[in-house]
Structures are given as structure tokens and as C-alpha cells.
Amino acid sequence: MNQPIKDPNAPFGDAYGPYVTDVFAPVFEEQVLSDLPVTGSLPSDLNGVYLRNGPNPRFEPKGDYHPFDGDGMIHSAHFDNGRLVIRNKWVRTDAWMKEDASASAEYWGIRQTLKGREDKPVKDSANTDVIGHSGMAICTWYLAGVPYALDPITLETLGPQHNYLDDPSSGMSSHCKVDEVTGELMYFDYGDHWPFMWYGVVNKDGQLVHRVPIELPGNRLPHDMAITEHYSILHDHPVFHDEQARTAGRHKVVFDSNLPTRLGVIPRMGEAASLRWFEFSGAFIYHVINAWEEGDEIVMVACRYQPAIHDDGSFDDERTAKMIARLVMDARLWRYRMNVKTGECSEECLDPHHNVEFPSIDTQRTGRKNQFAYLVDHDPAILRWTGVCKYNIDSGERLGAWSDDHDHCWYSEPWFAPADNQVTEDHGYLVVFVWNDSTQTQELQVFNARDLDQGPIGRVHMPTRIPPGFHGCWMTKERIGCQ
């Protein structure tokens, strides 16, 4: 049942850095797997599809490899009335098609070049996030590229969604937010030229209905945003391009602890002049958990980067910038409050003890007050998630956790899947892929979301490894429109 899986450790050699060898080595076969052996059982009231995006390069890189360079590949687990089918397929971006025609790498990585550079073009790989919108799976990229739509069941690429954008030169952030009540999608775009950010709204039918410029003090590298029922929250962190490197055509991250983090609150369909900034301690936020309204206050809970510290207690900005650039995360559960009437704001750490990241919630509650979040425990040395955990984000209480082996397991981003006929917020399941590098075995694991401590209630044994990746989502059967 759990036979060792053998993949080449370094299909391109070992000269391109750690993120393309060993556990991170790409897979080259697209598969459809069914009737796989299961230890335990799969719940009968679990119906929908778990989708996970990540980098999976096809061709030998042109230089040092960064995970944001790799071609997007979706791995999925489709639960349908007791039947499970697992698939994987590359996202057929325009760049993927060009390289497919030449059978070689045609693009440079973000360590060698900048977005928009014509002599050393960078690939828009659609490899960072995947979300469900308008019945489709929408794949996005770190540096704000063109969103690509997939059929969420077959994983066939449906094509670039230029209708989400205002013109061919613009892009959509890797992390956008869908209000599942209204069907609207909110996103931001960002770049190296004034105004440096744009904010947009796409309606439930996939058409851009609102887009406004958001002026920042200079080039910034925001990663996520948040929404509430009536507002969107945009991020301005003290993280930006090194000007000397940018002039030379290279991508290098700078962190400046002397500058604050600013969170901008704008009405969902508001004009640029209606945005209001709130200042907080200088840090970085890769990922938001959720946000909601409490009277005149906007509450946002996120995973806040802990800036590196010198031995004398001062901030180590250079090391912090390297951590951010290399995806070495040291984050804590953090709550921000912003009063849109008085202008007052505050922040607090909800759990100072655990490094947690890559959060998920019941996305039916995106933008509305929720109580529970599901995250990963993060290895501070490398892009590895050692286990899954559950939090009460009101109190910061850690409600449960599980790992098969903290020293050897590589978990994907877990996603909450509501049970059919859901009766409470945590009535449902947590779905996650897990690779064990000690036993060389791959599983899809399903947990009872009310009790992670009991471990997986179902383990699906897979014949092939899934390389570590980035983000995922869960689409309920009611939200899948491409069946």
C-alpha cells in the first residue's frame, strides 16, 4: 500500500539552488488517479474539489531558480458522492505554450530580471494561488499577472481572463478575494510606476466593473489584501525593490524598519479619494486570514512576519529582506483594528509562541465575522510545513494540531471543506496533501475539522509524489460551473 516512490532527485542538475531538487524536484507526468487505496474512510457528506497550485518547471532554468519561476501545476482531489479522483495538470499559459513549442526555457527567473524587461523576459507562470470564481478555477501569479481560468474538474485550461483587467498591460494580484454572498471578486494590481497600485472589482459573471488608481509613496511589493461586507483593505508594507538593482534590471527586495505598515480601507466600489490609511508597526504580511466589520471598526486577522533582530535588539533589515525574498517565514497570528469613524487603530499578537502561516477558513464567511481558522506550522529554515493546526481567531487559542512526523512531513496548504447540510462553522473537513520524505510516501489526508487531534479520518495512498507548492482552495459542488 505505502510503497516507496522514486523520482529523480535533480532532473536539471544541482546548480540552480535548493528549490528544484530532492523533495522540490518537479514531476513531469499529468495523471488521473481513481480507485486508490484508503486507510479509514472518506466521508459521504464531503462533496466538492480541493485544488492546489504550485511551481513545477518543465525545462532547465536559465539561472538561479526561485519557486515563483516554475510553471503552474494544479493538483486536485474531486470528491463526488463517495468517489474520489485525483488529477494534476499544468496551467497552459501563453508562456507555457511558447516553451512547449520550442521545447526549452524561453524566460528568465525573478532573480535575474524584472517584470516587463524585453531583453530578459520573465514568465507569467500563474503558479501562486487558485480560487473559485464564476464557476471556474482562477490561477494567479506572485507579481500580478494575467489570471488564467481552468475547468475545476478536468483542469483543462480555459484561457487567460483579460476581461478581469482594464487593458493588456495590467495584471491581477496573486491574492484576490471572492465574496461568496455576492459573487464579486476584489483584487489589486501593482507595479514600478506611478501610482504603483490599482484596485479592481469583478462581478459574479467575470466582468470588470470597477478599477481605480491607488497612489503609494513608491514601488512596493504587497502580497495580500482583505475584504469585509462593505470595504476592501489594501496593504502598503515597507518592502520594495532595491533601486540600484532595479536600475540594473534585477529583482531585489528591501525591508525598511523605519517605515510603518499601512492598511488602506476603501469602500468596495469607492473612488481613490475615499481610501483611508491606518499606520501600524513596520512589518510584512504575506497572508490574511479574514476581515469583518464590528460597528465602526474593521477587524483584520493575519499572519504577521516577525522582523529579524540583531543581538543588540535592533532590527536586522537586511536579514528580514532576505527572509521575505527566500520565503523563509517567521510569522505570528496578529489582529488589527481600524475605526473608520474616529481614525483610531490598534494591533495585538494573538499567539506569540507558534510560527503559523498559509491560512484557510470556511470561505463562505469571507468578509464576515468567523471564529475558526486552519493553518500550517512552518519550518523557519525552508519552505516546509510540518503539520496542520486550528485556531480560535477571537481568543488566539490553539484548538488542535496534527503532524505525522514534524521532522519529515511536507504538508500542503490545508483547506476547510464544509460538510453537506453544514450546521456550524466548523462542521466539515480539512483536506491536505502530505509527503513523508522518510518513508517516501504520498497521501491525501482528510480530517474532521472539529477534532484535528484525532488525526486523519481518511488516508488516501497515492502512487506518485506531489512537490511542495503554494496555495489551494476548496470549491463546493454548488460553486462548480464547468462540470
Residue pairs with C-beta under 8 A, 6 or more apart in sequence:
1 37
1 39
1 461
2 439
2 441
2 461
3 441
3 463
4 439
4 440
4 441
5 440
5 441
5 442
5 463
5 464
5 465
6 440
7 25
7 27
7 464
7 465
8 25
9 21
9 22
9 25
10 20
10 21
10 22
10 25
11 25
11 26
11 28
12 20
12 57
12 60
12 61
13 60
14 21
16 60
16 61
16 63
16 64
16 65
17 64
17 65
17 66
18 24
18 382
19 55
19 65
19 66
19 67
19 383
20 26
20 57
20 61
20 65
20 70
23 410
23 435
23 437
23 465
23 467
23 468
24 67
24 467
24 468
25 467
26 55
26 56
26 57
26 58
26 70
26 73
26 467
27 56
27 73
27 88
27 464
27 465
27 466
27 467
28 58
29 464
30 87
30 88
30 89
30 90
31 86
31 87
31 88
31 464
32 85
32 86
32 87
33 85
33 86
33 87
33 462
33 463
33 464
34 83
34 84
34 85
34 86
36 84
36 86
36 460
36 461
36 462
36 463
37 460
37 461
38 458
38 459
38 460
38 461
39 458
39 459
39 461
40 446
40 456
40 457
40 458
40 459
41 457
41 458
42 79
42 82
42 84
42 446
42 458
42 460
43 419
43 429
43 446
43 457
43 458
44 81
44 82
45 419
45 420
45 421
46 79
46 417
46 419
46 420
46 428
46 429
46 431
46 446
47 79
47 80
47 81
47 420
47 476
47 477
48 78
48 79
48 417
48 474
48 475
48 476
48 477
48 479
48 480
49 76
49 77
49 78
49 79
49 152
49 153
49 474
49 475
49 480
50 76
50 77
50 78
50 79
50 415
50 417
50 431
50 472
50 473
50 474
51 74
51 75
51 76
51 130
51 132
51 137
51 152
51 472
51 473
51 474
51 475
52 74
52 75
52 76
52 130
52 412
52 413
52 433
52 466
52 469
52 470
52 471
52 472
53 72
53 73
53 74
53 91
53 126
53 127
53 128
53 129
53 130
53 139
53 469
53 470
53 471
53 472
54 67
54 70
54 72
54 73
54 75
54 127
54 412
54 467
54 468
54 469
54 470
55 67
55 68
55 69
55 70
55 71
55 72
55 73
55 125
55 127
55 467
55 469
55 470
56 70
56 71
56 72
56 73
56 90
56 127
56 467
56 469
57 65
57 69
57 70
57 71
58 71
58 90
58 96
58 99
58 100
59 99
59 103
59 104
59 105
60 104
60 105
61 69
61 105
61 109
62 105
62 107
62 108
62 109
62 112
63 108
63 109
63 111
63 112
64 109
64 111
64 112
65 109
65 111
66 109
66 110
66 111
67 127
67 327
67 383
67 470
68 109
68 110
68 125
68 127
68 128
68 141
68 142
68 143
69 107
69 109
69 110
69 122
69 123
69 125
70 125
70 127
71 90
71 91
71 93
71 95
71 96
71 99
71 123
71 125
71 127
72 90
72 91
72 93
72 125
72 126
72 127
72 128
72 139
72 141
72 148
73 88
73 89
73 90
73 91
73 127
73 469
74 87
74 88
74 89
74 90
74 91
74 130
74 137
74 139
74 150
74 155
75 86
75 87
75 88
75 412
75 433
75 466
75 469
76 86
76 87
76 88
76 152
76 153
76 155
77 84
77 85
77 86
77 431
77 433
77 444
77 460
78 84
78 85
78 86
78 87
78 153
79 417
80 477
84 444
84 460
86 444
86 460
86 462
87 154
87 155
88 155
88 466
89 150
89 155
89 156
89 157
90 96
91 125
91 126
91 127
91 139
91 148
91 150
91 157
92 148
92 157
93 123
93 124
93 125
93 126
93 146
93 148
93 157
93 160
94 124
94 146
94 160
95 106
95 107
95 123
95 124
95 125
96 125
98 106
99 105
99 106
99 107
106 121
106 123
107 121
107 122
107 123
108 120
108 121
108 122
108 123
109 122
110 122
110 143
110 251
111 250
111 251
112 120
112 250
113 120
113 121
113 122
113 249
113 250
113 251
114 122
114 192
114 246
114 249
114 250
114 251
115 122
115 143
115 191
115 251
116 191
116 192
117 249
120 249
122 143
124 141
124 143
124 145
124 146
124 171
125 141
125 145
126 139
126 140
126 141
126 145
126 146
126 147
126 148
127 139
127 141
127 142
127 469
127 470
128 140
128 141
128 142
128 174
128 470
128 471
129 139
129 140
129 174
129 175
129 176
129 470
129 471
129 473
130 137
130 138
130 139
130 140
130 150
130 471
130 472
130 473
131 137
131 138
131 140
131 176
131 178
131 185
131 473
132 138
132 152
132 178
132 473
132 474
132 475
132 479
132 480
133 178
133 183
133 185
133 202
133 206
134 183
134 204
134 205
134 206
134 481
135 152
135 479
135 480
135 481
135 482
136 149
136 150
136 151
136 152
136 158
136 206
136 481
136 482
137 149
137 150
137 151
137 152
137 155
137 473
137 475
138 147
138 148
138 149
138 150
138 161
138 176
138 185
139 147
139 148
139 149
139 150
140 147
140 148
140 172
140 173
140 174
140 175
140 176
141 171
141 174
142 174
142 223
143 171
143 174
144 171
144 172
144 173
144 174
144 188
144 189
144 190
144 191
145 171
145 172
146 160
146 161
146 162
146 165
146 171
146 172
147 160
147 161
147 164
147 165
147 172
148 157
148 158
148 159
148 160
148 161
149 157
149 158
149 159
149 160
149 161
150 156
150 157
150 158
151 158
151 482
152 475
152 480
152 482
153 480
153 482
153 483
154 482
158 482
161 206
162 168
163 206
163 207
163 208
164 172
164 185
164 187
164 200
164 202
164 206
164 208
165 171
165 172
165 189
165 200
165 208
166 198
166 200
166 208
166 211
170 189
170 198
171 189
171 191
172 187
172 189
172 200
173 187
173 188
173 189
173 190
173 222
173 223
173 224
173 225
174 223
174 471
175 223
175 224
175 225
175 287
175 288
175 471
176 185
176 186
176 187
176 188
176 225
177 185
177 186
177 187
177 225
177 226
177 227
177 232
177 366
177 367
178 184
178 185
178 186
178 363
178 366
179 185
179 186
179 227
179 229
179 366
179 367
180 363
180 364
180 366
180 479
181 229
181 367
181 368
182 204
183 203
183 204
184 201
184 202
184 203
184 204
184 268
185 201
185 202
186 199
186 200
186 201
186 202
186 225
186 227
186 232
186 268
187 199
187 200
187 202
187 225
188 197
188 198
188 199
188 200
188 214
188 222
188 225
188 234
189 197
189 198
189 200
190 196
190 197
190 198
190 220
190 221
190 222
191 219
192 219
192 241
192 246
194 215
195 213
195 214
195 215
195 216
196 214
196 215
196 216
196 218
196 219
196 220
197 213
197 214
197 215
197 216
197 220
197 222
197 234
197 236
198 211
198 212
198 213
198 214
199 211
199 212
199 214
199 232
199 234
199 266
199 272
200 208
200 210
200 211
200 212
201 208
201 209
201 210
201 211
201 268
201 269
202 208
202 209
203 209
210 269
212 270
212 271
212 272
213 272
214 234
214 264
214 266
214 272
214 275
215 272
216 236
217 236
218 240
219 240
219 241
219 246
220 236
220 237
220 239
220 240
221 237
221 239
221 240
221 241
221 253
222 234
222 235
222 236
222 237
222 239
223 235
223 284
223 285
223 286
223 287
224 235
224 285
224 286
224 287
224 288
224 302
225 232
225 233
225 234
225 235
225 288
226 232
226 233
226 288
226 290
226 291
226 300
226 302
226 367
227 233
227 268
227 291
227 366
227 367
228 291
228 292
228 293
228 298
228 367
228 368
229 292
229 293
229 367
229 368
230 267
230 268
230 293
231 265
231 266
231 267
231 268
231 293
231 298
231 340
232 265
232 266
232 267
232 268
233 263
233 264
233 265
233 288
233 291
233 298
233 300
233 338
234 263
234 264
234 266
234 275
235 261
235 262
235 263
235 264
235 285
236 261
236 262
236 263
236 264
236 277
237 261
237 262
237 282
237 283
237 284
237 285
238 255
238 256
238 257
238 258
238 259
238 260
238 261
238 282
238 284
239 253
239 254
239 255
239 284
239 321
239 324
240 253
240 254
240 256
241 251
241 252
241 253
241 254
242 252
242 253
242 254
245 251
245 252
246 252
252 325
253 321
253 322
253 324
253 325
254 317
254 321
255 284
255 307
255 317
255 318
255 320
255 321
255 324
256 282
256 317
257 282
257 307
257 315
257 317
257 320
258 282
259 282
260 279
260 280
260 281
260 282
261 279
261 280
261 281
261 282
261 283
261 284
261 285
262 277
262 278
262 279
262 280
263 277
263 278
263 280
263 300
263 336
263 338
264 275
264 276
264 277
264 278
265 275
265 276
265 278
265 298
265 338
265 340
266 272
266 274
266 275
266 276
267 274
276 340
276 343
278 336
278 338
278 343
278 345
279 345
280 336
280 345
280 347
281 347
282 307
283 304
283 305
283 306
283 307
284 304
284 305
284 307
284 320
284 324
285 302
285 303
285 304
285 305
285 334
286 303
286 305
286 329
286 331
286 357
287 302
287 303
287 357
287 358
287 359
288 300
288 301
288 302
288 303
288 359
289 301
289 302
289 303
289 333
289 359
289 361
289 373
289 375
289 393
290 300
290 301
290 361
290 365
290 366
290 367
290 370
290 373
290 393
291 298
291 299
291 300
291 301
291 367
292 298
292 299
292 367
292 368
292 369
292 370
293 299
293 369
294 369
296 339
296 340
296 341
296 342
297 337
297 338
297 339
297 340
298 337
298 338
298 339
298 340
299 335
299 336
299 337
299 369
300 335
300 336
300 338
301 333
301 334
301 335
301 336
301 350
301 373
301 393
302 334
302 336
303 329
303 331
303 332
303 333
303 334
303 356
303 357
303 358
303 359
303 375
304 331
304 332
304 333
304 334
304 349
305 320
305 323
305 324
305 329
305 330
305 331
306 330
306 331
306 332
307 315
307 316
307 317
307 320
308 315
308 316
308 317
308 319
308 320
308 323
308 330
309 315
309 316
310 316
322 328
323 329
323 330
327 383
328 380
328 381
328 382
328 383
329 355
329 357
329 378
329 380
330 355
330 378
330 380
331 355
331 356
331 357
331 378
332 349
332 350
332 351
332 352
332 354
332 355
332 356
333 349
333 350
333 351
333 354
333 356
333 375
333 391
333 393
333 396
334 347
334 348
334 349
334 350
335 347
335 348
335 350
335 393
335 396
336 345
336 346
336 347
337 345
337 346
337 347
338 344
338 345
339 345
349 396
350 391
350 393
350 395
350 396
351 391
351 396
351 398
354 377
354 389
354 398
355 377
355 378
355 380
356 375
356 376
356 377
356 378
356 389
356 391
357 375
357 376
357 378
357 385
358 375
358 376
358 378
358 385
358 413
358 471
359 373
359 374
359 375
360 373
360 374
360 375
360 413
360 414
360 415
360 416
360 472
360 474
361 370
361 372
361 373
361 374
361 416
362 370
362 372
362 416
362 418
362 425
362 426
362 428
363 416
363 473
363 474
364 418
365 425
370 393
370 425
371 392
371 393
371 394
371 425
371 426
372 390
372 391
372 392
372 393
372 399
372 416
372 425
372 426
372 449
373 390
373 391
373 393
374 388
374 389
374 390
374 391
374 414
374 415
374 416
374 430
374 449
375 388
375 389
375 390
375 391
375 414
376 385
376 386
376 387
376 388
376 389
376 411
376 413
376 414
377 385
377 386
377 387
377 388
377 389
377 401
377 403
377 406
378 384
378 385
378 386
379 385
379 386
383 468
384 410
384 468
385 410
385 411
385 412
385 413
385 468
386 403
386 406
386 407
386 409
386 411
387 401
387 402
387 403
387 406
387 409
387 411
388 401
388 402
388 403
388 411
388 414
388 430
388 432
388 447
388 452
389 398
389 400
389 401
389 402
389 452
390 398
390 399
390 400
390 401
390 426
390 430
390 449
390 452
391 397
391 398
391 399
392 399
399 452
400 451
400 452
400 453
401 452
401 453
402 447
402 452
402 453
402 455
402 456
403 409
403 411
404 434
404 436
405 436
405 438
407 438
408 436
408 437
408 438
408 439
409 434
409 435
409 436
409 437
410 434
410 435
410 436
410 437
410 468
411 432
411 433
411 434
412 432
412 433
412 434
412 466
412 468
412 469
412 472
413 432
413 469
413 470
413 471
413 472
414 430
414 431
414 432
414 447
414 472
415 430
415 431
415 432
415 472
415 473
415 474
416 426
416 428
416 429
416 430
416 449
416 474
417 428
417 429
417 430
417 431
417 474
417 476
418 427
418 428
418 476
419 427
419 428
419 429
422 428
426 449
426 450
427 449
427 450
428 449
429 446
429 447
429 448
429 449
429 457
430 446
430 447
430 448
430 449
430 452
431 444
431 445
431 446
431 447
431 474
432 444
432 445
432 447
433 442
433 443
433 444
433 445
433 466
434 442
434 443
434 444
434 445
435 441
435 442
435 465
435 466
435 468
436 442
436 443
440 465
441 461
442 461
442 462
442 463
442 464
442 465
442 466
443 456
443 459
443 460
443 461
443 462
444 459
444 460
444 462
445 456
445 458
445 459
445 460
446 456
446 457
446 458
446 459
446 460
447 454
447 455
447 456
447 457
448 454
448 457
